[in-house]
Amino acid sequence: MKAIRVEEFGEPDVMQFVEQPDPKVSGREILVRIHAVGVNPVDTYIRAGTYARKPQLPYTPGSDGAGLVAAVGRDAEGIKPGERVFLSGSISGTYAELALCAPEQVHALPDNITFAQGAALGIAHATAYRALFHRGQVRAGETVLVHGASGGVGTAAVQLALASEIRVIGTAGSPEGRDLVRDLGADQVFDHKVVGYQDAILDATSRRGVDCILEMLANVNLGDDLRLLAPCGRVVVIGSRGRVEIDARDAMMRDADIRGMILGNASPSDLAAIYKSLAELLAAGQIRPVVGLDFALAAAADAHRAVMAAGARGKIVLIP
C-alpha cells in the first residue's frame, strides 16, 4: 500500500510518500481501506515533535479517516467487510491506503455522508461536542461565541449548538468564512480582524455578554474573552499557540471559569457517548461536516501547511 511515513520530527517535508506492506488483522482488529483522511492541527504538532505525546519513530500520521471495511479479525463482532465507516483513531495511522483499527475506533457512516465528510468527523466533531456539552456545559437557550467558526472544529460547533437550540455568535477572518458561518445558521457573525468587534458582540447581547466561548486561539483572544462573558460565563480553551497575559479581575467580576480541554483526556465511556450522539445527529440530518480543501495523499506536506494557515473554511482532507 501507499502511505506517509515520518522518520524524524520536523517541518512538513519530513513526511515521505512510500510503499509499505499491507497491515494484517488479528483478534478483534478491523482493517479499513481509506477513501479520505482528515487533517488536523494536532497532526502538525505531532509531526514537528512539539506535542506532549510523541509516537515512536518511524510512524504513519493520522487518526481521522473514512472508507470501507476491508477485513476483520477472527474475533471481531458486529461488523463485516464492505461496510461504510468513519474512524476516530487508528492503530497504524490513517495517512495511508489501509488503516488497522481497534473496534472502538470504527463507526458506521450513513449513506447520506460522503467519505470526505466522514473523514472530517473524528477529532473535529468530537472536540466540538466535548467542548460545548462536557466542558462548556452549554444548555438550550444560552448563547455561545465560537471563535474561528469557519474552521473544522468551528463549523462542527456551530451545527451542534444549533441542533440543541443554543444561540450562536461566530467569528471568522475572511468574507468567505463569514458567509459559510451564516449559511450554517449562526445568529450573528463578526470579523475578528476588525478593531472593536468585541463591542459589537456585546451590543448583540444587549451588553449582557455570552454564556460560553469556544476559544481556538487563546494566546490572541483570552484576555478579551473574559470581558465578553456574562455572569458565571465559561471560556473553553480548545487551541493556543503561545503564552497569554490576562487580568484576573475580569474573571473575578463575572465569577467566570476558564476551562482547558483536549480530546485525549476524555474517558472511553465519554468518547463512546460522543460518537453515539454524533451518529444519531448525522442520521437525522442535523449535522453535516464541511469540507473545504482536498489534497492527494502524496501532497500531505502541502495539507499540513494549509491547515495551519489563516482563513480556514471547513475541513482539509487527503485523498489516497
N, C-alpha and C positions, 0 to 999 in steps of 0.2 A: 504494500500500500504506500501511497504518498503521505508524508507527514512533515510537520515542522518540528525541528529539534533544536534545543538550546544547549550548547556545550559549555558556555561560560556566560556569566551575568554581564550585562552591558547595554549598549544602545540597541535600537530596533534591528540593526543589521546582523546582530549575533544570531538571529533566527534563520536557520537554514532549511531549505526545502529539499527533502531527501527521500530515498526509498527505504522503507522499514519492513520487517517481517509482519505479517498479519497477526494480531493478537489471537490467542486461543482461549476459549471459555472453559471453565471448570466449576464444579459445585453449583452455586446459585447465581453465578455471573451471567451477564447479558452482553452480547456484542451488538453494537448498533452501527449500521452503515450511515455515515454522516452526510446529510444533504445541505446543511447550513450550520455555521459556527457563530456563536455570539462572542463579540469582542467587548471586553470590559476594561475600565481604567485599572482595576486591580491586576489584570494580566500584565500591564506595562510595569507596575511596581515590582511584581514578582520577577519579571524578565530582567529588570535593572538591578535586582539584588537589594532593593531598598525596603522591601516588605518585611514585616516581623517574622513571617513564616516562609522559609525558603525551602524549595524542593531540592532533592538530591540531584545533582548533575550527572549525566545529561537528562533532560526531560522534555516532554511534549506539552506545550501550554494548553490552557483552556479547560473550562468546566461547563460552559453552556453549549448546547447544540440541539439539533433535531434531525430525525431521519427515520429509517425503517429498521426494525429488529432483524439482524442477520442470522443470529444463532443464540441459543440459550444453553446453559449448563444443565447437567442431568438432574440437578436438584431444584432448578428454577420452577416456580409455580405461578400460574395466573397470567402468563404472557407467552406469546407464540411468535415465531418468525413471520415477518411481513407486517406486523402491527406498526402503526404510526406513533412515534413517541417524541417527547422533548426531554432534555436532560438538565438536571440540577447538580451536576458533578460527574466525575469520571475517574476511574482508576488509572487509565493510561493517558488521559489528555484528549481534548476534543479537536485540536488543530490537526486533524488527520482524516483520512477517508474512512477509518474504522475506529471505534472507541469502545473499550471494555469498561463496563459499569457494574456497580452493585445494584441490587433490586430497588433500594430506596432512592436511587438517583434517576430512575426511569419512570416517566409519567405519560399517560395516554394523551395524544394530541388530537383534538377534534378535527373532523374533516373540513370544517369551515376556516381553519387556521393553516396558513402556508408553512412550509418548513422554515423559511426565513423568519417569519413571525414567531414560530416556535422556538427558534434559536435566541430570540430576544427575551424569552420569559425568565429563565433560570435565576440569575443573580439580580437583574434589574427589577423584576416584578416582586420577587420575594423580599428584596431590600425595601422597596416602596411599601409593601404590605406591613412588614415588621416595623418600619419607621412610623407609619401612620397609626397602626392599631395596637401594637405591642409596646413600643417605646413612647410614642406620642399620645396614645390613649385618646385619640380624637373620636368624637361622637357625632351622631346626626344633629344638625342644627348649628354646629360650631363652624368657625372659619379657619381655614388653613392657608398659609402662604407657602407656595412651592417655589423656591429659588431655583433657577435653571430648569424651568418647567418643560423646556423643549427637548431635553436630552432623554436618554434611555430610562433612567430612574424617574425623571420628572414627568414624562408622558404617562408612565405607569401610575405614578402617584395621583395625577390629575384624574385619570379614569377611575381608579379605585375609590377616591374620595367622592366623586360624583355618584358612583354606584351606591354609596352609603349615605346620600343626602347631606353631604358636607359642602359648605360653600367654599369655592376655590378661587384664590387670587394667585396668579402666576407671574413670574418674571422671565424674560428672555432677552438676549442681547442683539438679536437680528430681526429685521422685519419678517423674514420667512419663519423664524422660530415663533414669533408672537402670533402670526397668522395660524400656525399649527396649533398652538395652545388654545386660541379662540375656537378653532374648528373642533377641538376635543370637548368644548363645552365649558371652559373656565368662565367664571362670572366676570372677572376683570383681569386684564393683562397689562403689565408695565415693562418699560425698558429700563433694566438695571444699570445701563450706562449713562442715563440722563441724571444730571445733578439735581437733587431734590426729589427723586422718585419716592423716597421714604415718606415725605409729607403727603404725596398723592395717595399712597396706600392708607395712611392714617385717615385722610379725608374720606376714602372709600368705606371706612368702618365707622364713620361719624366720630372719629378721634378716639374710639374705644381701644382699638388695636386688634390683633388677630390672636386666636386661641393657641395656635401651634404654627411653627415654622419648620419646614424641612430644608435644611441647610446643606448645600452641596460644596460650598467653598467658604468654610468658616474663617479662614485666615483673612479673607477680604470683608466678610459681612457680619461676623458675630457681634461686634460692638454695636452696630446699628440695629441688628436684630432685636437686642434686648429692649430698645426704645420703641419697637413696633409691637410689643406684646401687650395683650390685655391682662388684667389681674389674673394671677395664677396661670399665666401662659407658659408654654414649653417650647424650647428650641431643641430639635433633634439634629445632631451633627452627623451627617452621612459622609461628608467629604471635607478634607482640609489639606492644603499643600504648604503649610508653614505655621509658625507661631503667630499668636494674636494677643493684643492687649485690649482688655475690656475695663469698664468702670463697674465694679461690683455693686455700686449703689443702684444702678439701673435694674439689676436683678432684685435687690432688696426691696425697692419701692413697689415692685409688682408681685412679690412672692413668686418669682419666676424660677423655672428649672432649666438647666442646660443638661441635656441627656445625650451622651455619645452612643454610637452603635456601630457594630459591624455584623454582617450576616453570620459570620463564623461563630459568634457567641450564642446563636440560637440553639436550643436543645433539639435533639432528634424528634421529640414529640411536637415541639413548636413548628419545626420545619414540615413535618408531615401534615399538620393542621393548615399551614400556609398553603402548601401545594394542593391540598384538597379544596380549599376555598378558591384558589385561582382556577382550578379545573372547572368548578361549578360556575364561576363568573364567565369563563371562556365559553362554556357550553350554552350559557344563557345569552351570550352576545353582549354582555355588559362591559367587557374589556376587549380590546383588540390591539395587540402590540404594533408599534410604529417602527418601521424600518426605514432608515434614511439613506445609507450608503451600503453598497456591497463591493467586495474585493475578491479576486481569486485567492485561493489558499496560498499560492506561491507569493502573493503580494502582502503577506502578513505584516511585514515591516511598515508598509505604507498605511495599513489599517491602524497600527499602533500609533503612528504619528497623527493620524486623523482623529483618533478617539481622545487625544489629549489637546486638540486644537479648540479654540473658541468657536462659538456659533453652532453648537450641536443641534441636530434636528433628527430626533429619533435614534434608533439603534444602528450600530455598524455591524455587519455580518461578513463572514468569509464563506465562499462557495468552493468546496473541493472539486 
